[in-house]
Amino acid sequence: AYELLGEFERARTDYEQALHLSQEAHDGQMEWQGLLDLGFLWASRDYSQAGQWFQRALDLAQALSDPRLQARSLNRLGNWLANTGQTEEAMHKHQLALRMFEDQHDMQGMAETLDLLGTASAIFGDTIAAVKHYGQAVELFRAAGDIPSLISSLSMRIAYASNGACETTLSPLRALEACLLDGAEALRLARQAGLLGAEAFAESVIGYVLASCGEFGTALAH
C-alpha cells in the first residue's frame, strides 16, 4: 500500500522487515517474495539496486529447486537486463523461463514470458519477433481473461507493427486498419475495467500509430 502511494521509505521498511521475518522463520518462498518486492520497489528509485535484488531472488529460487519461482525470477532479471541494454542475455533468460512454464503447463506464466520476450526483441531491434511474441501473448491473455495484461500486449503489438517503428527496417508492418482494431479493443477493455493508466497508454500508442501514417488531426485527439 505504501508503495502504491509513493511512500518509498515506509514501503522499504515494511518489505525489509517482512524479509527479515521470513528468514528467521526459514520460509523460503516468503523470503523469495520479499526479495522480489524489494526489487520492484527499487526499480522506481535506483535501477542498479533493483537488479541486485532480482539476482538474489533468482539465486534463492535455484537453491529452493522450485521451477515456478525460478521461471518468474528469470523473467524479472531478464526484463532488468533488457532495460539496461543487455538484450541478448535478457532473451536467453526469458527463453529459459518459457521452457520452464511450458513444462509446467502454466499458461499465465507462458503469456507473461512471451510479452517480455516481445519487449526484449523490440529493444534488440527484431521487430518481427517482437510482434510475433506479443501476438502469442495476446491470445493467451485473452483466453485467460487477464484484461490488464491483454491491454498492455495489444498496445505494445501495434506500437511495433506500425510505420513509426518499422519504416526503415525489415519489419512486420501491419495495415493501419489492423493496428486500429487492436487499439480499439485495448481502449474498450480499459474503459470497461476502469483502468485509467492502461487507457491513457492505449490512447498514446494509437496517437503514435496514426501520426506515423500522417493522420495528424486524429492522432492529436488521441
C-alpha positions as CSV (number, residue, x, y, z in Angstrom):
1,A,0.0,0.0,0.0
2,Y,2.8,2.4,0.8
3,E,4.5,1.6,-2.5
4,L,1.3,2.4,-4.4
5,L,1.1,5.7,-2.5
6,G,4.7,6.6,-3.4
7,E,5.9,6.4,0.2
8,F,9.2,4.8,-0.6
9,E,10.9,4.7,2.8
10,R,7.8,3.3,4.6
11,A,7.4,0.7,1.9
12,R,11.1,-0.2,2.1
13,T,11.0,-0.5,5.9
14,D,8.0,-2.9,5.7
15,Y,9.5,-5.0,3.0
16,E,12.8,-5.3,4.8
17,Q,11.0,-6.3,8.0
18,A,9.0,-8.9,6.1
19,L,12.2,-10.3,4.5
20,H,13.9,-10.5,7.9
21,L,10.9,-12.3,9.5
22,S,10.8,-14.8,6.6
23,Q,14.5,-15.5,7.0
24,E,14.0,-16.1,10.8
25,A,11.1,-18.5,10.0
26,H,13.1,-20.3,7.3
27,D,10.2,-19.6,4.9
28,G,12.0,-19.8,1.6
29,Q,9.0,-18.8,-0.6
30,M,8.2,-15.8,1.5
31,E,11.8,-14.8,1.6
32,W,11.9,-15.0,-2.2
33,Q,8.7,-12.9,-2.4
34,G,10.4,-10.3,-0.2
35,L,13.5,-10.1,-2.4
36,L,11.3,-9.7,-5.5
37,D,9.2,-7.0,-3.8
38,L,12.3,-5.0,-2.9
39,G,13.5,-5.3,-6.5
40,F,10.3,-3.8,-7.8
41,L,10.4,-1.1,-5.2
42,W,14.0,-0.1,-6.0
43,A,13.1,0.0,-9.7
44,S,11.4,3.3,-9.1
45,R,14.4,4.8,-7.2
46,D,17.7,3.1,-8.2
47,Y,17.6,0.6,-11.1
48,S,21.0,-0.8,-10.4
49,Q,19.9,-1.8,-6.9
50,A,16.7,-3.4,-8.4
51,G,18.9,-5.7,-10.5
52,Q,20.8,-6.9,-7.4
53,W,17.5,-7.8,-5.6
54,F,16.3,-9.7,-8.7
55,Q,19.6,-11.6,-8.9
56,R,19.2,-12.6,-5.2
57,A,15.7,-13.8,-5.9
58,L,16.9,-16.0,-8.7
59,D,19.7,-17.4,-6.6
60,L,17.3,-18.3,-3.8
61,A,14.8,-19.8,-6.3
62,Q,17.6,-22.0,-7.6
63,A,18.6,-23.0,-4.1
64,L,15.0,-24.0,-3.4
65,S,14.8,-26.0,-6.6
66,D,11.4,-24.5,-7.3
67,P,10.9,-24.3,-11.1
68,R,8.0,-21.9,-10.9
69,L,9.9,-19.4,-8.7
70,Q,13.0,-19.9,-11.0
71,A,11.0,-19.1,-14.1
72,R,9.5,-16.0,-12.5
73,S,12.9,-14.9,-11.3
74,L,14.4,-15.4,-14.7
75,N,11.7,-13.1,-16.2
76,R,12.3,-10.4,-13.7
77,L,16.1,-10.4,-14.1
78,G,15.6,-10.8,-17.9
79,N,13.5,-7.7,-18.1
80,W,16.0,-5.8,-16.0
81,L,18.8,-6.9,-18.4
82,A,16.7,-5.8,-21.4
83,N,16.2,-2.4,-19.9
84,T,19.9,-2.0,-19.2
85,G,20.9,-2.8,-22.8
86,Q,21.9,-6.5,-22.2
87,T,19.3,-7.8,-24.6
88,E,20.9,-11.0,-25.8
89,E,21.3,-12.2,-22.2
90,A,17.8,-11.0,-21.5
91,M,16.3,-13.1,-24.3
92,H,18.2,-16.1,-23.1
93,K,16.7,-15.7,-19.6
94,H,13.2,-15.3,-21.0
95,Q,13.6,-18.4,-23.2
96,L,14.7,-20.5,-20.2
97,A,11.7,-19.2,-18.3
98,L,9.4,-20.0,-21.2
99,R,10.6,-23.6,-21.3
100,M,10.0,-24.0,-17.6
101,F,6.5,-22.6,-17.8
102,E,5.8,-24.9,-20.8
103,D,7.0,-27.9,-18.8
104,Q,4.6,-26.9,-16.0
105,H,1.7,-26.2,-18.5
106,D,1.5,-22.8,-16.8
107,M,-0.4,-20.7,-19.4
108,Q,-0.3,-17.5,-17.4
109,G,3.5,-17.8,-17.0
110,M,3.9,-18.5,-20.7
111,A,1.8,-15.4,-21.6
112,E,3.8,-13.1,-19.3
113,T,7.1,-14.5,-20.7
114,L,6.0,-14.1,-24.3
115,D,5.1,-10.5,-23.5
116,L,8.5,-9.9,-22.0
117,L,10.2,-11.6,-25.0
118,G,8.3,-9.1,-27.2
119,T,9.9,-6.3,-25.2
120,A,13.4,-7.7,-25.3
121,S,13.1,-8.5,-29.0
122,A,11.9,-4.9,-29.7
123,I,14.8,-3.4,-27.8
124,F,17.2,-5.8,-29.6
125,G,15.8,-4.4,-32.9
126,D,14.0,-7.6,-34.1
127,T,10.5,-6.1,-34.5
128,I,9.3,-9.1,-36.5
129,A,10.0,-11.4,-33.5
130,A,8.6,-8.7,-31.1
131,V,5.2,-8.6,-32.9
132,K,5.1,-12.4,-33.1
133,H,5.7,-12.7,-29.4
134,Y,3.2,-10.0,-28.5
135,G,0.6,-11.7,-30.7
136,Q,1.2,-15.0,-28.9
137,A,0.8,-13.3,-25.5
138,V,-2.4,-11.6,-26.7
139,E,-4.0,-14.9,-27.5
140,L,-3.1,-16.4,-24.1
141,F,-4.1,-13.4,-22.1
142,R,-7.4,-13.2,-24.0
143,A,-8.1,-16.9,-23.3
144,A,-7.2,-16.4,-19.6
145,G,-9.4,-13.3,-19.2
146,D,-6.4,-11.3,-17.9
147,I,-7.6,-7.9,-19.1
148,P,-4.8,-5.6,-17.8
149,S,-2.1,-7.7,-19.4
150,L,-4.2,-8.1,-22.6
151,I,-4.5,-4.3,-22.9
152,S,-0.7,-3.9,-22.5
153,S,0.2,-6.6,-25.0
154,L,-2.3,-5.2,-27.6
155,S,-0.9,-1.7,-27.1
156,M,2.7,-2.9,-27.5
157,R,1.9,-5.0,-30.6
158,I,0.5,-2.1,-32.5
159,A,3.4,0.2,-31.4
160,Y,5.9,-2.2,-33.1
161,A,3.7,-3.1,-36.1
162,S,3.1,0.4,-37.3
163,N,5.1,2.8,-39.6
164,G,6.5,4.6,-36.6
165,A,8.7,1.7,-35.5
166,C,9.2,-0.2,-38.8
167,E,9.6,2.3,-41.7
168,T,13.4,1.8,-42.3
169,T,13.8,-1.8,-41.1
170,L,12.9,-5.3,-42.1
171,S,9.6,-5.3,-40.4
172,P,6.2,-6.9,-39.6
173,L,4.4,-3.8,-40.9
174,R,0.6,-4.3,-40.5
175,A,-2.1,-2.2,-42.2
176,L,-3.3,0.8,-40.3
177,E,-6.8,-0.7,-40.0
178,A,-5.4,-3.9,-38.3
179,C,-3.5,-1.8,-35.9
180,L,-6.5,0.3,-35.1
181,L,-8.6,-2.8,-34.4
182,D,-6.1,-3.8,-31.7
183,G,-6.1,-0.3,-30.3
184,A,-9.9,-0.2,-30.2
185,E,-10.0,-3.5,-28.3
186,A,-7.4,-2.2,-25.8
187,L,-9.4,1.0,-25.3
188,R,-12.7,-0.8,-24.9
189,L,-11.3,-3.2,-22.3
190,A,-9.5,-0.5,-20.4
191,R,-12.7,1.6,-20.1
192,Q,-14.8,-1.4,-19.1
193,A,-12.4,-2.3,-16.4
194,G,-11.9,1.3,-15.3
195,L,-8.1,1.1,-15.8
196,L,-7.2,4.7,-16.4
197,G,-3.4,4.1,-16.7
198,A,-4.0,1.4,-19.3
199,E,-6.5,3.6,-21.2
200,A,-4.0,6.5,-21.2
201,F,-1.3,4.2,-22.6
202,A,-3.5,2.8,-25.3
203,E,-4.6,6.3,-26.3
204,S,-0.9,7.4,-26.5
205,V,0.1,4.4,-28.7
206,I,-2.9,4.9,-31.0
207,G,-1.9,8.5,-31.4
208,Y,1.7,7.4,-32.2
209,V,0.4,4.9,-34.8
210,L,-1.9,7.5,-36.5
211,A,0.8,10.1,-36.6
212,S,3.2,7.7,-38.3
213,C,0.6,7.3,-41.1
214,G,0.1,11.1,-41.5
215,E,-3.3,11.2,-39.7
216,F,-2.2,14.1,-37.5
217,G,-5.5,15.5,-36.5
218,T,-6.9,12.2,-35.3
219,A,-3.5,11.4,-33.7
220,L,-3.6,14.7,-31.8
221,A,-7.1,13.9,-30.5
222,H,-5.9,10.6,-29.0
